Amino acid sequence: MAILPTDIKLLESQRMTDTTDGGGRMTSREIPDNVAGNLFPKISRIDSVYGRVNLRKFYMAVQTQNLDVYAGAHIGVFAPPANPNVNITLFTTGSDFDTRSDAQNRVEGYVIKGVKSRMKLFGDQIIGQKAILVYQKTTEPLPEIGETYLLSVEKSGYTPAEQYIRITDLKYEDREFTVGVGGGGETTFTRRIITLGLTNPLKQTFPGAEVTYLEDTGSPTIVRETNVADTARYYGIQPLTGSYTPGAMTIKAASMFAPLVPSTSRETAIGLASASGASIIVPCASPGNEIVFTPPTRQNSRYFPIGIDKHATTLQVDPSRITVDLTRKDNIFTVNDVYYKIIETTPLHIEYQNGGTWLNYAYNWYFKNPAVPVAQPAHTHAIPVTLGTQGLVQSLVCMPIPAPGSLILDYRSNGRWYRLVDDGTGAVADADGNTALGSGKLSFIDGSLLVTLGALPDVGSSILLSWGSFVHYDLLSNVSPTITPPTVRQTLAASDAANVVAPGTVTATWGSGLSVTDNGKGALTGSAGSGSINYATREVRLQFAALPAPNTVVQWAYNQVPPNATSPQIVTAASTQGNLQLNGIGGGSLKQGSVRIEALAAFPQSITATVVFCDDGNGKLIAQPLSSAVSNPFYRLPQSYGPNPAGTIDYVTGNAVIYPSTGYALYWDGTAWQQQFFTATWASNTATCYFSLTSDAASAATDSTTITQLQIDLTPYTANPVVPASLLFDACGRTYYDKQGTLYNQFDFSTGSGHPAGSIDYAAGVATLTEWVAASSPAFTLKAGLVKKGDYWVYDSSWRVPGSPLRPASLYVQVSSADGRLLAGSADQNGKITGPEMDGQVQQEVGVVNVRFGATVLDSSLTDAEKAEPWYNPANVDGTGHIWRPTRCMPETLRYSCVVLTQLPLDPALLGLDPVRLPRDGRVPIYRPADVVVVHNTKTDAVPTLSAGQVVTLSRSPVDVVMVIDAAGKKLNPSLYTADLDAGTLTMATPLDLTGYTAPYTVRHRIEEENLVSRTQIDGTLELSRPLTYAHDATSYVSSALVFGDLQARYTNLFDQQTWTGVWSDTLIGNAASATYDDLNHPIEVLNNGTVNERWRIDFTSATAFNITGEHLGIIATGNTSTDIAVINNLTGKPYFVLRAAGWGLGWAAGNQLRFNTLGATGSVWAARTILSGAAVTGDAFVVERRGDVD
C-alpha cells in the first residue's frame, strides 16, 4: 500500500508545555490543522509587552503499517506569522526523549568554554553584583561590549562553579601597584583596572585575588573566553528583497538571521580610548653573549633578574648543559627527572614541581639571547572585504617585519569577530593553537603572511592586522666606542659662576696618598685614576683604578680665573660657508682653557640647536654633547662623536675656526629606521664667546667631593633612550639590573628581590650607582641592554572599536601630528570621517575604523623636497591637479570616542531562555552553506462558489502546489477535486459534497523550487548551486529546510554479548555469547507506525527467559524463547517490534545479552516562537509544511 498524504502526520509530544519537562516522547495525538492554539498558546498581554520565547516539541511521522520509504523527508516554515514581531524557527536535537530543559541547554549552548582570557578577577565578586572588577596589562586590547565570558572556579579546595556573563558596559583606569617580592624587596608595575557591567547579576560569589605582576595570580576564579560551538542549527523563512528571473544563481533574503531571543537596545559611550597597541618580547643581548646564573641550592622557587622569550631564547641547565624545551603549553620541563614549571617569563620565574625541595645541586643556568617585554603602538593594516575580494585565503606582506608572537589578525564572519595570532614560531592559529578558525604562516625573514581563514569573511567588513616590530630597538653596545667605567662627576666650586679653571693647576687627592693631576690639556692622569676636566665649565670626571669605599672624600685644589671684563662678546663670523670663521675674539691674548663659544647650527628636519665649543687648553675646540631634546622623535642626531676636535683657537690672535658637524643620523622612513649622512650648516652668522685674557689674575681654590654615587653613561654617543627592565651589567664587584627606574644588585634567586643600589635615567641613558664593593675593579661588563631608536610616525591607521554597531555619527578621532598639532575628525551619518588633515570611513555596522591623515593640495604647491618624499607619485595627481599629501602623525597619541549600540537581553525567567550564551543581538542564522532551501511564491484566486464538475482556471500555470480553502480557513479534502498542475486548472468532483464547508472559497497556488545554498553573505545574499527555474518577485519567500532524509522504520546493530557491562555501546564489548539470534531467516519485525528510535537489549535471566529493556524506556516487557513477542508502544498502540520464537537458537545463558537498535519513521522537531516586545496579541498563525517523496 502506497504512502498517502494523510499518512504523513504531525504528532504532539508528551507534554506540550513550557515547563522544564515539556516535550518528551511522541504520542499518537495528531496536531489539528488551522486550529488556534494547536501548537502554541495565545500571546498574553505581558508577553507582548516584555517578550517571550516558547518552545514546543512535535514529530513528523510516517503512519503506515508497512515499511514504505518516505524519501527525502524534510520540514520547513512556509508562511510566517502576519505579526512582524513574532517569529518562528525550527531546530532539532535528534532525540525522541529529550525535554524542554534539554532543548534549552542545546539552544543556550551557542558558546562554550574557551581559553583563559587576558583578564584576571580583581578580588572577590559578590553574589548579586551587576558589575565585576578585572585587570589586565595596559598593552592588551579592551574587551568588547556585548562579548560573552565565563567565570569559572577551578582552584583545588574550592567548589567548582561556572557562570557565563555578557558585558553591557566598561570603564577603565590605569593604576600603579607596588608589591613585595620576598626578602624585603618590592616591585612596581602598572595594570589596567576595568569595571565590566553585566546583563544579569552574579548567581554566587566568585573568589578572586589581589593584583600581581605574575601570570599565575593564584585566583580561584579564572576569566575565560568563549568559543562559538553553534550546537543548534535553525531553520526559518524570510521574504526576498527583489525580483529574480529564471537562470539567476544569487538571491537576497531580507536577512540571513532570525530573532530567537527578545532584546532591547542601549547606548554605551566610550571616551578617548587608545586605538591599538602591541606587546612584544625583544631580545636584549646578542645571541653570542651567554649569561650564566648559579642560584644557591635547595630552593623551591627560582627567580632570575632578566626575562626570556620562550620561542627565541636558548636556556640550558647543568649538568651536561641540558637544553630546556620552553615552548610546551603547560610550561613544564624536566632536568634529570626533576619537574619544573615556568610561572613567568619576563623576568623568568620557575617553580619546583615534584614536591619537597629541589635536589641539592647548584646548577648553572645558561641564558642565550635573553629578552624583555616592550609595549609600543601597533602597526596596522586593513583589507576591505568586498564581493570581489572575499575569500578564505589571504596573502600580504607586513612591513615592518612583525616581532614573533605579536601579530593579531581579526576577521568577521556571520556577524561574529574571530581572532588569529602567531605563536612566536610563525604558525598562525587561534590563541589556543587550534586551526579550526584559521591557520597560516608568517615569515620573520621578509614579513610575508599567508593565512587561510576558517570561514568566509563578511562582505562590508575588513580583515584587520596589527603587530609590533623589533625594528624600533637596538642592542646596547659596549664595542666601538666602549662605555666609560663608573665615574664621579663634579662641577668644581668657584667664587663666581663664570670663572674657569687654569690648565695645569688641578690636583685631586683621596685615601692614603692617592691622587691625580691635570696635564694642561684637559686630561686627569695618575696611577690612582684618570679622567677629564673641561676648564671652561669646571666640569670634572674622575675614574678610579680601585674603587674607594662609599662616602670617601676627594679633595680638589686648583686655580680659578675670572672672565675678562669684555666677556661675553658677540662676534660676527667672517664666513658662514662651511667653516665658521671668528676673528679677534677678546682682542687676542686669550688665557688657555678659558674659551667657550656658542653657535647656532641647523640640522636636517628643520632642527636647530645651540652647539657649545670649549677649548682644551691646547688650542683645540671640543664640541660638547648635544641634548637629547634636540632631536625630534623620528630623527635622532648623535649626541656627540667623542672628544674629537671640532675647531681650533689661536690664543695670541683670538682667531677661531669651527668646523661644521657631520655624521650619521637615525631617521624613520615609514617602514624602517635608516642612517642618513648629514652636514650641519650655520643658522646664524654670529656666535657668543666667553673668555679670559692672560692679564686676568688667577687665584687659588679648593673643593671636595663626598663619593655617594658613581655614574655610567650607557649611551654616550646617541640620543636613544634605554628600554626599562633590559639592563644587566657587571661593575664595581656587583651585578646590577633595573626595575622601574631603580638599579638593584645582590639578587636573591629564591625570592626575586634585590638590594636597591642606584637609579637609571632611561631617557639620558645614565646609570647612577649608590652601592658597590670597596677596592673592587671599576671594570664595566655589559651583559644585556636594549635601546629604543625613536618613535615612529604613520600616515594612516586601522582598528576595531570594542563593540558594534556604532550609533551613526558618534565617532570622534584625534591624533597629534609629528610637529605637535592636534588633528581631529568626526564621522557623519554615513560613516564618512572628515576633519582638518583627516579623512576616512568607519564601518558603523561592524565597528571598523580606517582613517588617513593629510590633506588634498595642489600639486603645484608642493616643494621639491616634498616631491622627493617616498609618498609622492605623480600618477596620483588627479584631473584637477590635486594630490593627497599625507601628514606624519604619532600613533601613540591616537584616541577615539564613540557610542556603541548594544542589545540588552531581558530577564531569563520571563523570557523562557537565558540569552547570555546566545548571539549578542539575540539573532541566529537560518541559512548556511550546504543548506537545502525552498524558494516559493504563493498567490490566491477567489472563487465565490463551487459546483460539481466545475473547472477552475488558475491565474498562472504551471504551479507546484494547490489547495482550496473555505471562508473559515478550512482546507477542502483533496479528494473533492483533481488538479492539473501543469495546466493550472482544478476540476471539481462529480458528485460534489461540500457539507461542512462555507463559501466563498479561495484557491491558494504556489510555485516552488528546491535548491542548495553554496555561499551566504551577512546581508542575506544566498548563492545557489543551480539556477532558478521560475521568475520570483518580492512577494516570494525562501525557506530553509530541516532535512531528515529517508524515513523508514528499521533495526540495526544486532549482536550478542556474553555479559552486560552497563555501557550502551553500538559495538561488542568483551566476548560474544555462545548463542545467537537468526535474523537472516527471522528478521526483527518493525513497522512505520510503531517503531521508535531506541537502543534495546534482551537481558537473559535464565536459559530461556529474558527481560526487554530500552535505554530510555527501561524494562518494558518479559518474554521467553518459546513464544513470539510483540512489545506494544502504549502511546501509539502499535508494537515497537516483534521477535519470533523461531529465531532463538540454543545455548543462551543467564546474563547473556542480545543488543540491537530500532529507528522509527519519524523526525523530532522543536519549534521556537519568539515574541518581540511590542507584538500584537493576534496574528501569530504560521504554516509548517511536511514534505517528501513516495514511489
Sequence and secondary structure as in RCSB ss.txt:
>XXXX:A:sequence
MAILPTDIKLLESQRMTDTTDGGGRMTSREIPDNVAGNLFPKISRIDSVYGRVNLRKFYMAVQTQNLDVYAGAHI
GVFAPPANPNVNITLFTTGSDFDTRSDAQNRVEGYVIKGVKSRMKLFGDQIIGQKAILVYQKTTEPLPEIGETYL
LSVEKSGYTPAEQYIRITDLKYEDREFTVGVGGGGETTFTRRIITLGLTNPLKQTFPGAEVTYLEDTGSPTIVRE
TNVADTARYYGIQPLTGSYTPGAMTIKAASMFAPLVPSTSRETAIGLASASGASIIVPCASPGNEIVFTPPTRQN
SRYFPIGIDKHATTLQVDPSRITVDLTRKDNIFTVNDVYYKIIETTPLHIEYQNGGTWLNYAYNWYFKNPAVPVA
QPAHTHAIPVTLGTQGLVQSLVCMPIPAPGSLILDYRSNGRWYRLVDDGTGAVADADGNTALGSGKLSFIDGSLL
VTLGALPDVGSSILLSWGSFVHYDLLSNVSPTITPPTVRQTLAASDAANVVAPGTVTATWGSGLSVTDNGKGALT
GSAGSGSINYATREVRLQFAALPAPNTVVQWAYNQVPPNATSPQIVTAASTQGNLQLNGIGGGSLKQGSVRIEAL
AAFPQSITATVVFCDDGNGKLIAQPLSSAVSNPFYRLPQSYGPNPAGTIDYVTGNAVIYPSTGYALYWDGTAWQQ
QFFTATWASNTATCYFSLTSDAASAATDSTTITQLQIDLTPYTANPVVPASLLFDACGRTYYDKQGTLYNQFDFS
TGSGHPAGSIDYAAGVATLTEWVAASSPAFTLKAGLVKKGDYWVYDSSWRVPGSPLRPASLYVQVSSADGRLLAG
SADQNGKITGPEMDGQVQQEVGVVNVRFGATVLDSSLTDAEKAEPWYNPANVDGTGHIWRPTRCMPETLRYSCVV
LTQLPLDPALLGLDPVRLPRDGRVPIYRPADVVVVHNTKTDAVPTLSAGQVVTLSRSPVDVVMVIDAAGKKLNPS
LYTADLDAGTLTMATPLDLTGYTAPYTVRHRIEEENLVSRTQIDGTLELSRPLTYAHDATSYVSSALVFGDLQAR
YTNLFDQQTWTGVWSDTLIGNAASATYDDLNHPIEVLNNGTVNERWRIDFTSATAFNITGEHLGIIATGNTSTDI
AVINNLTGKPYFVLRAAGWGLGWAAGNQLRFNTLGATGSVWAARTILSGAAVTGDAFVVERRGDVD
>XXXX:A:secstr
    GGGEEEEEEEE SSSTT EEEEEEEE  TT TTSSS    HHHHHH EEEEEEEEEEE  SS   EEEEEE
EEEE  SSTTEEEEEE  S SS BHHHHHHHHHTTEEEEEE S EEBS B TT SEEEEEE TTS    TT EEE
EEE STTS  EEEEEEEEEEEEEEEEEEEEEETTEEEEEEEEEEEEEESS  SS B  B   SSS    SEEEEE
EEE      B EEEBSS B TT  EEEBS SEEE S EEEEEEEEEEEE  EEEEEEE S TT EEEE   SS S
EEE SSB  TTT EEEETTTTEE     TT EEEETTEEEEEEEETTEEEEE SSS   S    EEEES EEEEE
EE EEEEEE  TTT  SEEEEE SS   TT  EEEEEETTEEEEEEE SSSEEE TTS  TTEEEEE TTT EEE
EEESS   TT EEEEEE  GGGEEE   SSS     BEEEE   SSTT EE TT  EEEETTTEEEEE SSSEEE
 TTEEEEEETTTTEEEEEESS   TT EEEEEEEEE   TT SEEEE SB SSSEEE  GGGS B TT  EEEEE
EEETTTEEEEEEEEE SSSEEEE    GGGSBTTEE  S  SS EEEEE TTT  EEE   EEEEEEE SSSEEE
EEEE EEEEEEEEEE  BTTS  EEEEEEEE   EEEES TT    B TT  EEEETTEEEEEETTEEEES  TT
TS  EEEEEEETTTTEEEE    TT     EEEE EEE     BSEEEEE SSS B TT  EEEEEBTTS EEEE
EE TT EEEETTEEEEEETTTTEEEEEEEEEEEGGG  HHHHTSTT  GGG  TTSEEEEE  B GGG EEEEEE
EEEEE  HHHHSS GGGS TTSEEE   TT EEEEEEEEEEEES   TT EEE SSS  SEEEEE TTS B  GG
GEEEETTTTEEEE SS   TT  SSEEEEEEEEEEEEEEEE TTSEEEESS  SS B TT EEEE EEEEEE  E
EEEEEEESS  S   SS  S   S  B TTTS  B  TTT  SEEEEEEESSSSEEEEEETTTEEEEEEETTS E
EEEETTTTEEEEEE GGGB S   TT EEEEEEE SEEEEEEEEEE TT  SS    EEEEEEE  
